[in-house]
Every structure is written in structure tokens, then in C-alpha cells.
């Protein structure tokens, strides 16, 4: 891999959205709501066209990223009837500013 294709940020969070268990390039984590976490990066991206992806520690119907900015993205976990907290494992690719 070249530096351009390497992940610029990644983390592993607690299910309640309050603790970063392991990370690189992540400055902080916000528990934005049940089943929603906002991941803030240490170094801004050059634009909001980043590619965050993630997996969760449970079996749910819908999972997606949203609210992409140059400095953060949100992860959402929805069971089909309600948002549910989950341990997120995220990685983000993009050019740094």
C-alpha cells in the first residue's frame, strides 16, 4: 500500500459510545444518541468526500455513515424499529488537508 491509499483514521469504540478502545488519527468520540456515534479526527481531511466504513458487534438490519465533514463522520445502527447501541469498528480513507 502507498501512503495515499492507507487508512487515515480508524477506531474501535465501546457500545455505549463513550470510550475509544483503540484508535489511530481519532481525537475524540461523541455519543450523539442511542445507536449513533460521532468520530472526530485528529487531522482534517481535505474535503468531506471521505470513505468511512465500519462493522458492528451485533446483528442488525441497517447500518450506515452520515454527517460527513472534513473533521468527523457519524455511524448509525438501526434494528428496523429502533436505534441500538453497538460497538463500532470504523476506518476512513481520504486525503488529508
The 8 nearest C-alpha neighbors of each residue, nearest first, counted from 0:
[[1, 4, 5, 2, 3, 6, 92, 7],
 [0, 2, 3, 4, 5, 6, 7, 92],
 [1, 3, 5, 4, 0, 6, 7, 94],
 [2, 4, 1, 5, 94, 93, 0, 6],
 [5, 3, 1, 2, 0, 6, 92, 93],
 [6, 4, 2, 3, 7, 1, 0, 92],
 [5, 7, 92, 8, 91, 90, 4, 9],
 [8, 6, 92, 91, 5, 24, 93, 9],
 [9, 7, 24, 23, 91, 6, 90, 25],
 [10, 8, 90, 23, 89, 22, 91, 24],
 [11, 9, 22, 89, 21, 88, 12, 23],
 [10, 12, 88, 21, 20, 87, 19, 22],
 [13, 11, 19, 20, 87, 86, 18, 10],
 [12, 14, 86, 18, 16, 15, 17, 19],
 [13, 15, 86, 85, 84, 16, 12, 87],
 [14, 16, 13, 17, 84, 85, 30, 86],
 [17, 15, 30, 14, 13, 36, 18, 12],
 [16, 18, 15, 30, 13, 29, 28, 19],
 [19, 17, 13, 12, 16, 20, 28, 15],
 [18, 20, 12, 21, 11, 13, 10, 28],
 [19, 21, 12, 11, 18, 13, 22, 10],
 [22, 20, 11, 10, 19, 12, 23, 9],
 [23, 21, 10, 9, 25, 11, 24, 19],
 [22, 24, 8, 9, 25, 10, 21, 7],
 [23, 25, 8, 41, 40, 7, 26, 9],
 [26, 24, 40, 41, 23, 39, 27, 8],
 [27, 25, 41, 40, 39, 24, 28, 38],
 [28, 26, 39, 25, 38, 29, 40, 19],
 [27, 29, 38, 37, 39, 17, 30, 19],
 [30, 28, 37, 31, 36, 16, 17, 38],
 [29, 31, 16, 36, 32, 17, 35, 37],
 [32, 30, 36, 35, 29, 37, 33, 16],
 [33, 31, 35, 30, 34, 36, 84, 82],
 [32, 34, 84, 35, 83, 82, 31, 30],
 [33, 35, 84, 83, 82, 76, 75, 32],
 [36, 34, 75, 32, 31, 33, 74, 30],
 [35, 37, 30, 31, 74, 73, 29, 16],
 [38, 36, 73, 29, 72, 28, 31, 39],
 [37, 39, 28, 71, 72, 73, 27, 36],
 [40, 38, 71, 27, 26, 25, 70, 28],
 [41, 39, 25, 26, 70, 42, 24, 71],
 [40, 42, 26, 24, 25, 43, 39, 70],
 [43, 41, 40, 44, 24, 95, 70, 96],
 [44, 42, 70, 69, 96, 95, 40, 45],
 [43, 45, 95, 69, 96, 46, 94, 70],
 [46, 44, 96, 95, 94, 69, 43, 47],
 [47, 45, 69, 44, 48, 49, 68, 96],
 [46, 48, 68, 69, 49, 67, 44, 45],
 [49, 47, 46, 50, 93, 67, 68, 69],
 [50, 48, 93, 47, 92, 51, 91, 46],
 [49, 51, 92, 91, 93, 52, 48, 90],
 [52, 50, 91, 90, 49, 92, 89, 53],
 [53, 51, 90, 89, 91, 50, 54, 64],
 [54, 52, 89, 88, 90, 87, 55, 51],
 [53, 55, 88, 87, 89, 56, 52, 62],
 [54, 56, 87, 86, 57, 85, 88, 53],
 [55, 57, 86, 85, 87, 54, 58, 14],
 [58, 56, 55, 59, 85, 86, 54, 84],
 [57, 59, 60, 56, 55, 78, 61, 85],
 [60, 58, 78, 61, 57, 77, 76, 62],
 [59, 61, 78, 79, 77, 62, 58, 76],
 [62, 60, 77, 59, 76, 78, 63, 79],
 [63, 61, 76, 75, 77, 60, 64, 74],
 [64, 62, 75, 74, 65, 61, 76, 52],
 [63, 65, 74, 73, 75, 72, 51, 66],
 [64, 66, 73, 67, 72, 74, 63, 75],
 [65, 67, 72, 73, 68, 64, 71, 37],
 [68, 66, 72, 65, 47, 71, 69, 73],
 [69, 67, 47, 70, 71, 72, 66, 46],
 [68, 70, 47, 44, 46, 43, 71, 45],
 [69, 71, 43, 68, 40, 39, 44, 42],
 [72, 70, 39, 68, 38, 40, 67, 69],
 [71, 73, 67, 66, 38, 37, 65, 68],
 [74, 72, 37, 65, 64, 36, 66, 38],
 [73, 75, 64, 36, 35, 63, 65, 37],
 [74, 76, 35, 63, 62, 34, 64, 77],
 [75, 77, 62, 34, 82, 83, 61, 35],
 [78, 76, 82, 61, 79, 81, 83, 62],
 [79, 77, 59, 60, 80, 81, 82, 61],
 [80, 78, 77, 60, 81, 61, 59, 82],
 [79, 81, 78, 77, 82, 60, 83, 61],
 [82, 80, 78, 77, 79, 83, 34, 76],
 [81, 83, 77, 34, 76, 33, 78, 84],
 [84, 82, 34, 33, 76, 77, 81, 85],
 [85, 83, 34, 14, 33, 15, 82, 76],
 [86, 84, 14, 87, 55, 56, 34, 83],
 [85, 87, 14, 13, 56, 12, 55, 88],
 [88, 86, 55, 12, 11, 54, 85, 89],
 [87, 89, 11, 53, 54, 10, 55, 12],
 [90, 88, 53, 9, 10, 52, 87, 11],
 [89, 91, 9, 52, 51, 8, 53, 6],
 [92, 90, 51, 8, 50, 6, 7, 9],
 [91, 93, 6, 50, 7, 49, 51, 5],
 [92, 94, 49, 50, 95, 44, 91, 7],
 [95, 93, 44, 45, 96, 3, 92, 49],
 [94, 96, 44, 45, 43, 93, 42, 7],
 [95, 45, 44, 43, 94, 42, 46, 69]]
